[in-house]
Every structure is written in structure tokens, then in C-alpha cells.
Amino acid sequence: MQFFDRIRETESLQQIRQLSLQHAQFTVLTGRRRIGKTSLVFHAYQEPFLYFFVSKKAESELCEAYQKEMADKLGMPMLGRVTRFADIFEYLMQLAKQRPITLFIDEFQEFLKVNPSVYSDMQKSWDINKADAHINLIVGGSVQSMIHKIFEDKKEPLYNRQTTMMRLNRFTPSVLKEILSAHHPDYTPDDLLALYSFTGGVAKYVELLMDKGAVTRQQMIEAIVQPDSVFLAEGKNLLIEEFGKDYGVYFSILSAIATGHSQRSQIEDILGKEIGGYLTMLEDTYGIIRKHKPLFATTNSNVRYRLDDNFLTFWFRFIFKYNYMLEIDAFEALREIIERDYETFSGKMLERYFKDLLIESKQFTQIDNWWSRNGEDEIDIIAINELTKQASFYEVKRSERELDMPLLEQRKNTFLVATRQLKKYAITTTGLSMNDM
């Protein structure tokens, strides 16, 4: 698949490289796995640069690979056999005083397993040499909890050493439309919704489907659920390292949320245990779930939890839940279950799609949803512009025939009475369906 989007991020990386000609630059590039961090750096820097990948090997083996990379790219190999990364980094910091160097260290958090003292060694060399070094240092990491600890924990040696913290986000709806149109000009709204629902705009997942020619809803399901599919083990591959030995509890919580049990009491009933600490970790440390309150709610008495990553929502809803089918190669049965439940699943995803579309439009200052205390009344999306004093209330359905505008008007009035907000706003009500994608 060709390279799409990332215009702003590409320009930013190129500007940082120019700045490094005058002052040393230290960029931390974060984002969930498969989001396209490595591809972005290679796209932004067409000319050769040093690329160090931190794999789970002995430090001496890594140093041997890094020396070969330096010999190939710089034409100036280090003398002798080097077994400590600290020596390689010090050498490059010294060399950068004589010539500009761009160094990208991928999966930077893995040094914690290779040799944790690497970070303190780097801190010492960086602090001593950065004033005179023309180095453009970029470090990327996918285990976000570790990356945040390395750079945001005051007790860590590299705390606040970065000059830029760049987070790479998923593709927006408009980019997904551009990609799908390039591969399937006659795509249907349901094809687009499926691409959004299954991948959530994560670059690698989109690429895998497009490269397989899976451009319709049915083809995507077929590509995802087959014996050699990388999607089937992806949830475990992404999260087990993040969660460590408690991954089983976390997986059970995420599975409950993905299947519609959004309240803490509901999840605790399923697990049979108190989970407050786990929910806090999932939200604050791992950034996988978010706590939602009705718009303008002032207390936490009516909270719902949501798994914001579309792919993980899909994975826990179908792959993890029905993993026992995969163990006996019942792939066709799982595809039938996904097709059977797809309308309900994609209906919730359609709300997310339109919310993302409204965010992308940059026409509003606040976008959220609302539900009554008893849960009987719910408004899918409320978009507010505090500057123009305008608010839009939206109902979202897959089919235009299912939209009930009188009911939305009634719920709007219930909201206005319950919250006593937006009294001086001009308010509109709108129905959205797949025809509006």
C-alpha cells in the first residue's frame, strides 16, 4: 500500500532535522503498535540515517548490528569490538560535533530488558555533549506505559530530556475514505464502515487488508478470520507485554466492556471480584479504556467505561470471546457469528465514525453524548460550539428508515430540563445514517 496522510507529522520531523543542524534534538515518537511510527520516519527522511532496532538480544549482539549499520551509513566504523551501547552512543555524540547525524532507535523501551543502565549512560552523555552536537535523535516505542515511565517519571534518568514528544494517531475517516477509494472506487458505505470498525484507522491493519484485496465487508471478514491471519493473535501480542502477569484479569475486563457491559457493577458481577484498581490502570496507565459521563454531569454516579480502540473492541467482542472455536479450526462458524452480530456491532461503531468526522471538521469545541440517570433516554452525539453559541443533537442509525426525529426532539427536551444547559444556544436536531458517511 502506498503511503497516505501524515503530512503534518512528516513536515514536523523534517523541521526537527533542520533544527538539529544548529542544536541537538531529542524526539520521542509514541503511539500504539502498528500505527506506523517506523514507516513515518523512513518516509520523512529519504536520505540515509542510522536505524537501530532494539530486539530482545544480548547487548553485545545489538552492538555488533549497530556497528555494521554505522559502517554502512557513515563509512566510519568504530575500531575494535564494542559490547556496550553506552560506548556507541558516546561515539556518535562526539562524532555529531563534527558532522550532522540522524539516529532513530526503534522499540526504545526494550533496553529495559537488555540493560536498564543504558538510560542513565545516555543521560550522562546527552547532558555533557548536547550543546555542541548536531544530532537528530529519535526514539520510538510501542509499549506506551514504559515509554511514559522512561520520559515522564521524575525518578528516571531520561526524565524530561526530550525536546519533542510526538504522538502518532490513527487515520481519520477522510483518510480511510481516500485509501478505500484508491483500492476500490465503487466501495459502499458498508465497506467503509467495515474498514473503520475492524481497523479503527490503524495503519498496519488497513495495509494488511488492502494488500490482500479485502476491500468489501465480506472480504475483510474472510481475510481476518482464516488460519494464517495475523489478526487472530494480535490482541494478545499487543497487550500481554503491557499487562504482565495480570493480563488474564485485564483481558476479562476488556472482554466484558467490548460485549456491552459498560458499568463497573456489571463488570464486577461477571468477574466476581472488585476491579477498581484495574480500571484505573487501564485508563490512566495503559490508556486503553476511558471513563464516560453524560455531558455536563457533575458526579461519577452514572459512569460508563468504553474501549476506545476499534480493533481491540472487535477483537475482544469476537476473537477473544470465541477463541474456543479457533482452537478446533471452526473458522467458518466464527465468520457466521460476526456476520450475524455485525449490524449491532457496526451500529455502535457508526456513532464513533460520525463523532470522529465531527472532530475532524473542527467546527465544534465540545463533542460528547448524553444519557439519563435511568438510561431510558440517550442522545448519540451532542456537538457544541461555545464561540457561536450553537449546538447540534444527532441520532445515528445504520438505515435512514430507522431514524426517529420526533423521539430525538423529545430526548433533546428531556436533556434541556435535566441539565439546564444550553439555554441561550441555537439548537438543531439531525439524523445521520450510512448514507451520510
C-alpha positions as CSV (number, residue, x, y, z in Angstrom):
1,M,0.0,0.0,0.0
2,Q,1.3,3.5,-0.8
3,F,2.0,6.0,1.9
4,F,-1.1,8.0,2.9
5,D,-1.5,11.1,5.1
6,R,0.9,12.1,7.9
7,I,1.6,15.4,6.2
8,R,1.8,17.4,9.4
9,E,4.0,14.8,11.1
10,T,6.3,14.5,8.1
11,E,6.8,18.2,8.0
12,S,7.4,18.3,11.7
13,L,10.1,15.7,11.5
14,Q,11.8,17.5,8.6
15,Q,11.8,20.7,10.6
16,I,13.3,19.0,13.6
17,R,16.1,17.7,11.4
18,Q,16.8,21.2,10.2
19,L,16.9,22.4,13.8
20,S,19.4,19.7,14.7
21,L,21.9,21.3,12.4
22,Q,22.0,24.1,15.0
23,H,21.0,22.5,18.3
24,A,20.7,18.8,19.3
25,Q,17.2,17.5,19.1
26,F,15.7,14.6,21.0
27,T,12.3,13.4,19.8
28,V,10.1,10.8,21.4
29,L,7.7,9.2,18.9
30,T,4.9,7.3,20.6
31,G,1.7,5.6,19.5
32,R,0.2,2.1,19.7
33,R,1.8,-0.7,17.9
34,R,1.0,-1.0,14.2
35,I,0.2,2.7,14.0
36,G,3.0,3.4,11.5
37,K,5.8,5.1,13.6
38,T,8.7,3.4,11.7
39,S,7.1,3.9,8.3
40,L,6.7,7.6,9.1
41,V,10.4,8.1,10.0
42,F,11.5,6.3,6.8
43,H,9.0,8.4,4.8
44,A,10.1,11.7,6.3
45,Y,13.9,11.1,5.9
46,Q,14.5,9.9,2.4
47,E,18.3,10.3,2.7
48,P,20.2,7.6,4.7
49,F,20.1,7.8,8.5
50,L,21.1,5.4,11.3
51,Y,18.4,2.9,12.3
52,F,18.9,0.9,15.5
53,F,16.2,-1.7,16.3
54,V,16.2,-2.8,19.9
55,S,15.4,-6.5,19.8
56,K,15.4,-9.0,22.7
57,K,19.1,-10.0,22.3
58,A,22.2,-9.7,24.3
59,E,23.7,-6.2,24.4
60,S,26.8,-7.4,22.6
61,E,24.8,-8.8,19.7
62,L,22.9,-5.5,19.3
63,C,26.1,-3.5,19.3
64,E,27.5,-5.7,16.6
65,A,24.5,-5.0,14.4
66,Y,24.6,-1.3,15.2
67,Q,28.3,-1.1,14.3
68,K,27.5,-2.7,10.9
69,E,24.8,-0.1,10.4
70,M,27.3,2.7,11.2
71,A,29.8,1.3,8.8
72,D,27.2,1.1,6.0
73,K,25.7,4.5,6.6
74,L,28.6,6.6,7.9
75,G,31.5,4.9,6.3
76,M,33.3,5.3,9.6
77,P,33.2,2.0,11.6
78,M,34.3,2.1,15.2
79,L,37.6,0.4,15.9
80,G,37.6,-2.9,17.7
81,R,34.7,-4.9,19.1
82,V,32.2,-2.9,21.2
83,T,29.9,-4.7,23.6
84,R,28.3,-1.7,25.4
85,F,25.6,0.5,23.8
86,A,26.9,3.4,26.0
87,D,30.1,3.4,24.1
88,I,28.4,3.5,20.7
89,F,26.1,6.4,21.9
90,E,29.1,8.3,23.3
91,Y,31.0,7.8,20.0
92,L,28.0,9.2,18.0
93,M,27.6,12.2,20.3
94,Q,31.3,13.0,19.7
95,L,31.0,12.4,16.0
96,A,28.0,14.7,15.8
97,K,30.2,17.6,16.9
98,Q,31.9,17.2,13.5
99,R,29.1,16.2,11.2
100,P,25.2,16.1,11.4
101,I,23.8,12.7,12.4
102,T,20.2,11.4,12.5
103,L,19.7,8.4,14.7
104,F,16.4,6.5,15.0
105,I,16.2,4.0,17.9
106,D,13.1,1.8,17.4
107,E,11.4,-0.1,20.3
108,F,13.5,2.0,22.7
109,Q,11.7,0.6,25.8
110,E,13.3,-2.8,25.2
111,F,16.6,-1.6,26.6
112,L,14.9,-2.1,30.0
113,K,15.2,-5.8,29.4
114,V,18.6,-5.7,27.6
115,N,20.4,-3.4,30.1
116,P,18.5,-0.8,32.1
117,S,21.7,1.2,32.8
118,V,21.6,2.2,29.1
119,Y,19.2,5.1,30.0
120,S,21.5,6.6,32.7
121,D,24.5,6.2,30.4
122,M,22.6,8.0,27.6
123,Q,21.5,10.7,30.0
124,K,25.1,11.4,31.1
125,S,26.4,11.5,27.5
126,W,23.5,13.7,26.3
127,D,23.8,16.2,29.0
128,I,27.6,16.6,28.6
129,N,27.6,16.7,24.8
130,K,24.3,18.1,23.5
131,A,25.4,21.8,23.5
132,D,27.9,21.1,20.7
133,A,26.4,18.0,19.0
134,H,24.4,18.3,15.7
135,I,22.4,15.2,16.4
136,N,18.8,14.5,15.5
137,L,17.9,11.7,17.9
138,I,14.5,10.0,17.6
139,V,13.4,7.2,19.8
140,G,10.2,5.2,19.1
141,G,8.3,2.9,21.5
142,S,5.1,0.9,21.3
143,V,4.7,-0.2,24.9
144,Q,3.3,3.1,25.9
145,S,3.3,2.6,29.7
146,M,7.0,2.0,29.6
147,I,7.8,5.0,27.3
148,H,5.8,7.3,29.6
149,K,7.7,6.0,32.6
150,I,11.1,6.5,30.9
151,F,10.4,10.1,30.0
152,E,7.7,11.3,32.4
153,D,8.7,9.7,35.7
154,K,10.9,12.2,37.7
155,K,12.9,9.3,39.1
156,E,14.0,8.1,35.7
157,P,17.4,9.4,34.3
158,L,15.9,10.5,30.9
159,Y,13.1,12.4,32.6
160,N,12.3,15.5,30.5
161,R,15.4,15.1,28.3
162,Q,13.3,15.1,25.1
163,T,12.9,18.3,23.1
164,T,9.7,17.0,21.3
165,M,7.1,14.5,22.3
166,M,5.2,13.4,19.2
167,R,2.2,11.0,19.3
168,L,1.1,9.3,16.1
169,N,-2.7,8.8,15.9
170,R,-4.9,6.6,13.8
171,F,-6.1,7.6,10.3
172,T,-9.1,9.9,10.3
173,P,-12.4,9.0,8.5
174,S,-11.4,11.2,5.5
175,V,-8.1,9.4,5.1
176,L,-9.8,6.0,5.3
177,K,-12.2,7.1,2.5
178,E,-9.2,8.2,0.4
179,I,-7.4,4.8,1.0
180,L,-10.5,2.7,0.2
181,S,-11.4,4.8,-2.8
182,A,-7.8,4.3,-4.2
183,H,-8.3,0.5,-3.9
184,H,-12.0,0.2,-4.6
185,P,-13.5,3.2,-6.3
186,D,-17.0,1.7,-6.1
187,Y,-17.0,1.0,-2.4
188,T,-20.3,1.1,-0.5
189,P,-20.9,2.9,2.8
190,D,-21.0,-0.5,4.5
191,D,-17.5,-1.3,3.1
192,L,-16.2,2.0,4.6
193,L,-17.9,1.3,7.9
194,A,-16.4,-2.2,8.0
195,L,-12.9,-0.8,7.3
196,Y,-13.3,1.7,10.1
197,S,-14.9,-0.8,12.5
198,F,-12.3,-3.5,12.1
199,T,-9.1,-1.4,11.8
200,G,-10.0,1.8,13.7
201,G,-7.7,3.6,11.3
202,V,-4.6,1.7,12.5
203,A,-2.2,1.9,9.5
204,K,-0.9,-1.7,9.6
205,Y,-4.3,-3.2,9.7
206,V,-5.5,-1.1,6.8
207,E,-2.4,-2.0,4.9
208,L,-2.9,-5.8,5.5
209,L,-6.4,-5.7,4.3
210,M,-5.7,-3.5,1.2
211,D,-2.7,-5.6,0.2
212,K,-4.9,-8.7,0.4
213,G,-7.5,-7.1,-1.8
214,A,-10.0,-7.3,1.0
215,V,-12.0,-4.2,0.1
216,T,-15.6,-5.2,0.8
217,R,-17.1,-6.1,4.2
218,Q,-17.3,-9.8,3.3
219,Q,-13.8,-9.9,2.0
220,M,-12.5,-8.2,5.2
221,I,-14.2,-10.7,7.5
222,E,-12.8,-13.5,5.3
223,A,-9.3,-12.1,5.5
224,I,-9.4,-11.6,9.2
225,V,-10.8,-15.0,10.1
226,Q,-8.6,-17.5,8.5
227,P,-5.8,-19.9,9.7
228,D,-2.8,-17.8,8.7
229,S,-4.3,-14.4,9.8
230,V,-2.1,-12.1,11.9
231,F,-5.3,-10.6,13.3
232,L,-6.2,-13.6,15.4
233,A,-3.3,-13.3,17.8
234,E,-3.0,-9.6,17.6
235,G,-4.8,-8.7,20.8
236,K,-2.5,-11.0,22.9
237,N,0.6,-9.8,21.0
238,L,-0.3,-6.2,21.7
239,L,-1.3,-6.4,25.4
240,I,0.3,-9.2,27.2
241,E,3.6,-7.4,27.4
242,E,1.8,-4.3,28.6
243,F,-0.2,-6.1,31.3
244,G,2.4,-8.6,32.6
245,K,1.3,-11.4,34.9
246,D,-2.2,-9.9,35.5
247,Y,-3.1,-10.0,31.8
248,G,-5.9,-12.5,32.4
249,V,-7.9,-10.2,34.7
250,Y,-7.4,-7.3,32.3
251,F,-8.5,-9.4,29.3
252,S,-11.7,-10.4,31.2
253,I,-12.5,-6.8,32.0
254,L,-11.9,-5.7,28.4
255,S,-14.0,-8.6,27.1
256,A,-16.9,-7.5,29.3
257,I,-16.7,-3.9,28.2
258,A,-16.5,-4.9,24.5
259,T,-19.6,-7.1,24.8
260,G,-21.6,-4.2,26.2
261,H,-21.1,-4.3,30.0
262,S,-20.1,-0.7,30.5
263,Q,-20.8,-0.1,34.2
264,R,-18.4,-1.1,36.9
265,S,-21.0,-3.1,38.8
266,Q,-21.8,-5.1,35.7
267,I,-18.2,-6.0,35.1
268,E,-17.7,-6.9,38.8
269,D,-20.7,-9.2,38.6
270,I,-19.1,-11.0,35.7
271,L,-15.6,-11.3,37.2
272,G,-16.8,-11.9,40.7
273,K,-14.3,-9.5,42.2
274,E,-13.6,-5.8,42.9
275,I,-11.8,-4.2,39.9
276,G,-11.4,-0.5,40.8
277,G,-7.6,-0.7,40.7
278,Y,-7.6,-2.5,37.4
279,L,-10.0,0.1,35.8
280,T,-7.7,2.9,37.0
281,M,-4.7,1.2,35.4
282,L,-6.5,0.5,32.2
283,E,-7.5,4.2,32.0
284,D,-4.6,6.2,33.4
285,T,-1.6,4.0,32.8
286,Y,-2.4,2.0,29.7
287,G,-4.8,4.5,28.0
288,I,-7.0,1.6,26.7
289,I,-10.3,2.5,28.2
290,R,-12.0,5.8,29.0
291,K,-14.5,6.7,31.7
292,H,-17.5,8.4,30.2
293,K,-20.1,10.6,32.0
294,P,-23.2,12.1,30.4
295,L,-22.5,15.5,29.0
296,F,-22.5,18.2,31.8
297,A,-22.7,15.5,34.5
298,T,-21.1,16.7,37.8
299,T,-20.7,13.4,39.6
300,N,-19.4,10.0,38.9
301,S,-22.6,8.2,39.8
302,N,-23.6,7.5,36.2
303,V,-20.3,6.4,34.6
304,R,-19.8,4.1,31.7
305,Y,-16.5,2.6,30.5
306,R,-15.6,2.3,26.9
307,L,-12.8,0.6,25.0
308,D,-11.8,3.4,22.6
309,D,-9.7,1.3,20.2
310,N,-11.9,-0.1,17.5
311,F,-9.8,-3.0,16.6
312,L,-9.4,-4.1,20.2
313,T,-13.2,-3.7,20.7
314,F,-13.7,-6.0,17.7
315,W,-11.0,-8.4,18.9
316,F,-12.4,-8.8,22.4
317,R,-16.0,-8.9,21.1
318,F,-15.4,-11.7,18.6
319,I,-11.9,-13.2,18.5
320,F,-11.2,-13.5,22.3
321,K,-14.8,-14.4,23.2
322,Y,-15.0,-17.2,20.6
323,N,-11.4,-18.3,20.8
324,Y,-12.5,-21.8,21.6
325,M,-13.8,-22.1,18.0
326,L,-10.4,-21.2,16.6
327,E,-8.9,-24.0,18.7
328,I,-10.8,-26.5,16.7
329,D,-10.5,-24.6,13.4
330,A,-14.1,-23.6,13.3
331,F,-13.3,-20.5,11.2
332,E,-16.5,-20.6,9.1
333,A,-18.6,-20.7,12.3
334,L,-16.9,-17.6,13.6
335,R,-17.4,-15.8,10.3
336,E,-21.1,-16.6,10.5
337,I,-21.3,-15.2,14.1
338,I,-19.5,-12.0,13.0
339,E,-22.0,-11.6,10.1
340,R,-24.9,-12.4,12.4
341,D,-24.0,-9.8,15.0
342,Y,-22.4,-7.3,12.6
343,E,-25.3,-4.9,12.4
344,T,-25.5,-4.4,16.1
345,F,-21.7,-4.1,16.4
346,S,-21.3,-1.7,13.5
347,G,-24.3,0.4,14.7
348,K,-22.2,1.5,17.7
349,M,-19.2,1.9,15.5
350,L,-21.2,4.2,13.2
351,E,-21.7,6.5,16.2
352,R,-17.9,6.6,16.7
353,Y,-17.4,7.2,13.0
354,F,-19.6,10.3,12.9
355,K,-18.1,11.6,16.2
356,D,-14.7,11.3,14.6
357,L,-16.0,13.0,11.5
358,L,-17.3,15.9,13.6
359,I,-14.0,16.2,15.4
360,E,-12.1,16.2,12.1
361,S,-14.3,19.1,10.9
362,K,-13.0,21.3,13.7
363,Q,-16.4,23.1,13.8
364,F,-17.1,22.4,17.5
365,T,-15.5,23.0,20.9
366,Q,-17.1,20.0,22.6
367,I,-18.5,16.7,21.3
368,D,-20.0,14.1,23.6
369,N,-23.1,12.1,24.2
370,W,-25.7,12.0,27.0
371,W,-28.0,9.5,28.7
372,S,-30.5,9.9,31.5
373,R,-29.9,8.6,35.0
374,N,-32.2,5.6,34.5
375,G,-30.7,5.0,31.0
376,E,-34.1,5.2,29.2
377,D,-33.2,8.4,27.3
378,E,-30.0,8.7,25.3
379,I,-28.7,11.1,22.7
380,D,-26.0,9.6,20.5
381,I,-24.0,12.8,19.8
382,I,-24.2,16.4,21.0
383,A,-21.8,18.8,19.3
384,I,-21.4,22.3,20.8
385,N,-19.7,25.4,19.6
386,E,-19.2,27.7,22.6
387,L,-18.0,30.6,20.4
388,T,-21.1,30.8,18.2
389,K,-23.5,29.5,20.9
390,Q,-24.7,26.7,18.6
391,A,-25.4,23.1,19.4
392,S,-26.3,20.1,17.3
393,F,-28.1,17.0,18.5
394,Y,-27.7,13.8,16.4
395,E,-29.3,10.5,16.3
396,V,-27.3,7.8,14.4
397,K,-28.7,4.7,12.7
398,R,-27.4,2.4,10.1
399,S,-30.5,2.9,7.9
400,E,-32.2,6.2,7.3
401,R,-35.6,4.4,7.7
402,E,-34.7,3.8,11.4
403,L,-34.3,7.4,12.3
404,D,-36.9,8.7,14.7
405,M,-36.7,12.5,14.6
406,P,-39.7,13.1,16.9
407,L,-38.1,10.9,19.5
408,L,-34.8,12.8,19.2
409,E,-36.7,16.1,19.7
410,Q,-38.3,14.6,22.8
411,R,-35.0,13.5,24.2
412,K,-33.5,16.9,23.4
413,N,-36.2,18.5,25.6
414,T,-35.5,15.9,28.3
415,F,-31.8,16.8,28.2
416,L,-32.5,20.5,28.5
417,V,-34.7,20.0,31.5
418,A,-32.3,17.6,33.2
419,T,-29.1,19.6,32.7
420,R,-30.4,23.2,32.5
421,Q,-27.6,23.8,30.0
422,L,-27.6,25.4,26.5
423,K,-30.5,27.7,27.3
424,K,-29.1,30.5,25.1
425,Y,-27.9,28.3,22.3
426,A,-29.4,27.8,18.8
427,I,-30.1,24.1,18.7
428,T,-30.6,21.9,15.7
429,T,-31.5,18.2,15.5
430,T,-30.2,15.9,12.8
431,G,-30.4,12.3,11.8
432,L,-27.3,10.5,10.4
433,S,-27.2,7.2,8.6
434,M,-24.7,5.3,6.4
435,N,-26.0,7.5,3.5
436,D,-24.2,10.4,5.2
437,M,-20.8,8.8,5.5
